[in-house]
Amino acid sequence: EERGMTFSAPLKVTVRLTIYDKDPETGNKSIRDIKEQEVFFGDIPLMTPNGTFIVNGTERVIVSQLHRSPGVFFETAQNRTYFLGKIIPYRGSWVEFEYDQKNTLYVRIDRKRKFLGTIFLRALGLRSDEEILKTFYTIDRLHIADGKLFWAVPEEARGNSTHLIGTKPAHAVMHSGEEIAHSGRKITPHSLKAMRAAAIDRIEVETAELDGALTAADVVDTETGEVIVEANVELTADRLHKVLSSSASSFEVFFPERDDVGNIISNTLKRDSVHKPEEALIEIYRKLRPGDPPTLDTATALFEGMFFDARKYDFSRVGRLKFNIKLYENQDTTPLDHRTLTPEDFYATIRYLLKLRRNIGMVDDIDHLGNRRVRAVGELMENQFRIGLVRMERAIKEKMSVYQELNTAMPHDLINAKPVMAAIREFFGSSQLSQFMDQTNPLSEITHKRRLSALGPGGLSRERAGFEVRDVHPTHYGRICPIETPEGPNIGLISSLSCFARINEYGFIESPYRKVKDSRILDYVEIVNAGE
């Protein structure tokens, strides 16, 4: 610990510069030249065996940060009448789904102006109203024969997801002299199973059974080709009469009120004036970049880059893990290293949000330790390093565009590592989480290193932090000390890790429990994280 010295190691990076030739006629690229060189980036501070850093001759500690875990969160909105769903990435754009009193679904990207949810769905690739309805609702097919209605029995693969259950058949359904379903009595899952076993493919129903049904697709007259009833329209008695008297042989219906999803998607579609994905992309571009003239290419690039480009959007392994547990209940096969979103992820989020109205599913508690994770030194430093690399990338691109002899250039002529080192120096020197080590006595050193802070970059600020964040939560048990926290403006925002707590690979705090069986303590210890 000499005066003004930093305990550090030099960072050398092997960089490869590849120069391509582009054929002006075909546009094919061929490699002309590859140069490799070791470039000295700068000195990176190292951690001493005691968990401190020596920067400019002073011993410093980087305090771990407790921040909101990436993932998907559902909460009740302020006025308590409806719910909000948020997809929060590690870095990238936030998406929020909400609905209002008029039962219309809205989407908000990056807390900007909200727009209709169906516009967002179209931009994701659901082209027609029919596709949107089929993604969210249970669809049933009805056949028409001799002016009568026959309900198609859905195939085995769909299980019990059909509204045939709860419908009354017009006549008793017989099979080899046995009555499977009685007339005037509702069909049960048991009788549905019997019908499938007896290979009955359709059942006659009264028109009254279609009360509250809406068309899932356009009903087209097969002879003239004209649309009799459009998609997403309620089948009133006279509309049904029109369909029965036409030459259409079958049509598809859904029941928004009987479905868990409710009528929100159907209502939003009725209010939606956009009908093509291209229009939807341009509409979203207008909302996000007001004042810019939208073209289809820029709008597509913006939307694609926002969620599906790994360079701009990182959901992180933790986010994907939380997502799979919440929405797919661990039955999902999406690997944890898949760090961008897929359209199916958005559909699952919307489904879950709409089911919350029917009290299916749970809202999340933000202060639950299963929804907060610890960023330790390595991760905080990695984030700073990334910021430096992005700045360096910009500088290199600028240099390349003005550099004359690109053919003779070596990697070190183009690379200037100053922004990277500046970012790291700034992190160790002046970050809120980089603190001068408390060296009063050995105990105060240890407590300082085990401190957790909710402040700092990407965390909370003292002014914004409400009462709930600072409070002791039941999940603190065995993980965070409920007593040791400063008085004053920082109360509850700065806390200490418990003795036996540890941080797992995802950054969640785990605590050891001893199992009690038949009122005796078993010897082995189970490690439990806050979500279990």
N, C-alpha and C positions, 0 to 999 in steps of 0.2 A: 504493500500500500504506500508506494512513494507518492510524493506530492504531485497531484494533477495527472496521475497515470490511470489508464483504463485497463482492466484485466480483459483481454480480448484475443481473438484469433483472426488471422487474415482469411478472407473469403475469396477463393479463386474459382472462376467459372469457366468451363470449356464451352466456347461458343462456336457454332457452325454457321458459316455464311454460304448460302447456295445461290448461284446466279443462273437464271434460266434464259434460254433463247426462245422467243415466241415467233412461230411461223406466221408471217402477216396474212397468208392466204387461208390456211386451215385453222389458225388459232391454236394449234397444238404446242405444248410446252416441251422443250427438251433441255436437259441439264447441260450447262456449259462448263461450270466451274464450282468446286466445293472447297472451301477453306476452313480449317479448324484452327483455333487458337485459344490459349488460356488467357483470360482477362482478369486482372485484379480488380475486385469490386470495392474492397475497403475492409476495415476491421469491424468485426461484430462482437459486442460484449459477451463474455461467457459467464455462466453461473458458477460461483464458488461452491465447494462441497457443502457449505452451510446454507445454500439456497439464497444467497444474496448476489448482487452485482456490484462491482467496483467501477464506478464511472467518475472520471476526473478526480480520482483520489478519495471519493466519499463512498461509503457503503450504502447501497440503496436496495429497497425491497419493492418488487412489483406485486401489488395486492391483486388477488383474484377477483374477477367481476361476476356478479350474479345477475344474469339478464334473462329476458323472456325467451324461452326456447322457440325455435322455428317450428312450424307445424300448422295445424288447422284448429281454430278456436271458435266456439259458439257462445254467444252471451246474450242476455236479455238487454234490449236497448233501454235508454234512460227512462222513457215514459212507461216501461214495463208492459206494453201491450203486444210487442212483437219481438222477433229475434234477429240477431246479426250473425253472419258467418264470415270469418276472416281467414285468409290464407297468408301466413307470414313467413317469408323466406329468410334465409340467412343473409343474403343480399339480393336486391332486385325489387321489383314492384309489388306492392301490397294489393290484394284484391279483396273487396268486401262485397258480400251479398246481403241485401236486406229487402223487406217488403213493407208496404204501407197499409193504411186502413182500407184502401180500395182494393186490397189483395192483388197488387201488382209487384212483380219482382224487379228489383233494381240492382245494378252493378256499379261499384265505384272502384276506379283504378287509381292508386296513389293518392287517395283522399281528394281527388278532383271532383268535377261535377258528375252526378250520377246519370246513368242512362238505362234504358230498358234491358232487362236480363235476356230477352230473346235476341236482341241485337248481338249481344256477346256470344250467345249460343250459335248464331248463324256464322259469326266470324270464326268460331272454332271448327266449323265445317258441317254443321247440320243445315242442309240447304233449304228443305221445304218445311212447311208447318207439320206435314205428316211425320217427317223424321224426328222433329222435336217432340211431338206427342208420343211417338213410339218409344223414345228414349226414357220418358218419365212415367208413362201411364201403362196400366195393364190393358191390353187391347183384346177385344173379343170379336170373332167373325160371325156374322149371321147370313144364312142362306135364304133365298126366296124361292118357293115352289108353289105353283097354283094359288098365288095370292096369300100364301100362309108363311109365317116366320119360323125358321128352324135355327136353333142355336148350335153352332159347331162345338163339339166336345174337343177341348185342346189336347194336344199330344202329351204323352207321359212326361217328356222332358221339362214341361213347364210347371209340373207339380200342382200345387193348389193356387197358383197365381192366376185365377180367373174369376170373373164375376158370375159365372154359372152357379157357383156355390151361393146359395141364398136366393136363387131364382126358382119360381114355381113352374113346373112343366104343365102344358095344356092338357095332356092326357097322361095316364099312368104309363110308366116305361116298363115294358115286359121283356123278359128274356127267358126262353125255354120254359114258359109257363110260370115263371117266378116274377113277382113284382119288385123291381129294383127301386124305382122312385114313384111315390104316390102322386096322383094329380092333386093340385091345390096345396101340396106340402113342399116346403123348401128343400132344395137339393143339398145334401150334406157332403163333406169330403169323403165319407164312407161310400155314399151312393155313387159319387163321381168315380171312385176307384172301381166299383162294380161295373159301371158302364164301360170303362176302358177295358176291363177284363172281358166283357161280353162283346167288345169291338163295335159298340154303338157309336156312330160318328156324329149324329145330329139329333136334336130333340125339338119337338114343336113347342113353341111358347106363345103366350098371348101377347098382343101389342102392348098391353098395360105394363108388361115387365120392363119395357124400355123407358120407363119413367126416369127422367134425369140423365138420359144417355146423350152423348154428343158424338158426332161423326169424327172418326179418326183420320179419314182420308176423303177426298172428293168421291161422291157417288156418281158414276158416269153411266149414261144410257148406252148400252152396248150397240144398239142399232144406229142411233143418230150421232153418238159421240158427244152429246152435250152434257154439261155438268148439271145434274138435277139438284143435288145438295152439296154445298161446299164443305171442306174440312173444318172441324172445330165449330160446328153449328149445332144448336140443340135440336133434337129430333122431336118436334111437336107433332100432334096428331095429323095435321094436314100434310106436313112434310113427309111423314111416314107413309101416308096414303099415296103420295106422289111416287115414292120409291117403290111401293108394292105394286102400283099399277104400271110401272115402267118395265123395260126389258132387262134391267140390271139383275144379275143372278145372285150377287152377294154384296155385302158392305161391312165395314168395320166400325165398331163403336167403343167408347170408353166412358166410364162413370167417374167424373172428377170428385163428386162428393163421397163416393164409397171408397175411393182410393186413399191410401195413406198420404199421398203427396198433396191432395186437396186441389182446389180449382185455380191456384195461383198461376201456374204455367199457362193454362187455357185462357185465363183473363188477360194475361200479359200479351199473349199472341193476338188477342182481339184488338188491343190498343196499338199494336206494332204496325207501322206503315212501311217498314223496310221488308223487302221480300227476297233479296239476293245477298249472298255472302259478300259480294264486291261492295254493294251499297253499305252493308254493315261495317266493313273495314273502314270505309271512308268516313262514316258517321263517328266511329270510335276515334279516328284520327282527329276529326274536328273538335271532339270533346277534350282530347288530351293536348292538342297543340292548336288552340284557338288562334285564328289569324293567319296560319300557314295555309297556302293553297294545297289541298290534298290531291295527290294522284294515286292511282291504284297501287303502283309499285312502292311508293314511299309508305303508304298506309299498311300494305302487307308486310313490308320490312319492319316497320315499327312494332306491329302486333306480334309477328313471329319472334322478333328479337326479344320481346318483353318477357315471354314465358318459356320459350322453347330453345333459346340460345344459351348454352352452358357458360358462355363468357359473361353474359349480362345477368343471368339469373342462376342463383345457387340455392337449392333447397336444403342442401347438406344431408348427411346420413341421418342426423338426429331428426331433421324435419320429416324425412321420408319414413323413419321409424314411427314417429308420433302419428303421422298421417295414416300409415297402414293399421296401427292399433285402433285409431279412432273410427275410421271410415270403413275399413275392410275387415275389422275384427280379426286381424292376423291371417285371414284366408287369402290375402292378396299375395301375388307372386312377384310384384314389382321389387327388384333387388334394391338394397339400400344405397348402392352406388349410382342409382339412376337419379341424378340430382336436378333434373328439370321436370316440369309438370307435363301431363298428357291431358288431352281433352276429357278422358274418362275421369280423371281426378276432379275436374270442375263439376262434371255431372254428379259425381258421388257427393260432393260438398253441397250442391243445391238440393239433392234428394234429402240429405240429412237435415238441412235447414228447414225444408218444408215439412218434414215429418215431426219436427219439434212442436209444431202447432197442435198436433194430435197427441202430444206428450209421449212421443216415441223418441228415445234417446235422452241424452243429458247435456245440460249446458256446462261449460268449463269454468273452473275457478282459477283466475289468473295467478292468484297468490299461492296456489298449491305448489309444493316443491317439485311435483312431477311435471309442472309446466314452466319451471325456471331451471336454468342450468348454469354451471360455473365455467367461465372462461379463464383458464390459468395463463401463466406467463407465455407459454409457447404459442398458444392460439392468438393472444393479443399481439404478440410480436409478428406472427404470420400475417395478421391483417394489416399491420403497418407496412410490412415488407411488400404486400400486394399493392398497396397504394403507391409505394415508391416505384414498383415495377411498371405500373400503368403509366405513371408520369414519364418514366424512362422510355417506354414504348413510343409515346408521342414524340419525344425528342428524337428518337432514332428515325421515325418515319419522316420527320421534317428534314433531318440531315440527309436522308437518302434522296429526297426530292430535289435538293439543291447541290448534291455532291457531284463533281464533274467526272472524275476518273473512277466510276463505280467498278470497272473491270479490274482495276489494280488495287481496289480498297481491301484492307484487312479488317477483321472484326473490330479491333481496338480503335480504328479510325472512326467507326460509326458509334461505338458504345460510349456513353458517358454515364458512369455509375453514380454521379453525385446525387441525383434525386433519391436513389435508394438509400444511400448512407445518410442523407439529410433526414429522411423519414424515420430511420432507426434512431439517429441521434436525438431527434425531437422527442421520440417516444420515451427514451431513457432519461432525457434531460428534463422535459417539461410536461409529460403526460400527467393527468390527474391521478393515475393509478401508480405512477412511479414515485415512491416516497423515500425520504431520508430515513434510514433505519433507526428505530427507537433503541438506543444502546444504553439505557439506564442500568439494566441488569440482564442476565441471561434469560430470565422469564419474560421480560418485556420484549426481548428480541423474538422469542418463539411465538408469543401471542401476535406480534406484528405480522409474522410470516403466515399465520393461520387466519388472517382477517379476510372477510368477504365484504365487498362493497357493491352497492347497487348503483353507484354513481359512475361517472366516467363516460368516455365516448361510446355511443350506442346504448347507454344505460339511461337512468332517470336523471332529472336535475332536482335539486333540493326544492325548488319552488313548485315544480309540477307534481312532485310526489304527494299523493293523498294520504289519507289516514290508513286505508286498507293495506297498502304496500308495506307500511312500517309496522303493522300489527304482528303479534305472534300468531302463527297459524298452527293448527293441530299437527301438520306434517313436519313441523320443526323438531318434533320429539325424536331425540337420538341423533339429530343431524346438525341443528344449529342451536347454539346456546340461547335460551330465552331471556337471560338476565344481562349478559355482557353486551352492552350497546351504549354509545355515548349519549349524554343528555344534550339537549339543545337542538339546533336545526337538523342535525344528522341522525336523530334518534330513529332506530329501526332500519335505517338505510345501510348502516355499517354494523356487521355482526361477526361472530366468531364461529368457526367450525367446531363441532363437538370432538371429544377425545377419540372416540372409536369410529367416527364417520370417515368415509373415504369417497373419492370421486371416481365414478366408473368411466369407461371409454367414451361414453356419449356426453359426459359432463354432468350427469345427475348425481346427487349426493345419496350414497347408500349407507345404511345403518345395520349393525348386526343385531339380530334378535335371538333369544334362546326360547326354544319351543317348550310349552308346558303340555304334558299329556297325562291324563288321569291325575291331575293335581301334583305331578312331579316334574321337576325341571329336567329336560333331556340335556345331555352334555353337548351335543353338537350345536353349532351356531349357524343360523341362516342369515345370509346377507339380503336385505330387502331394499329396493329403491322406492321412492315415494309413490310411484304409480301403482304399486302392487297392494 
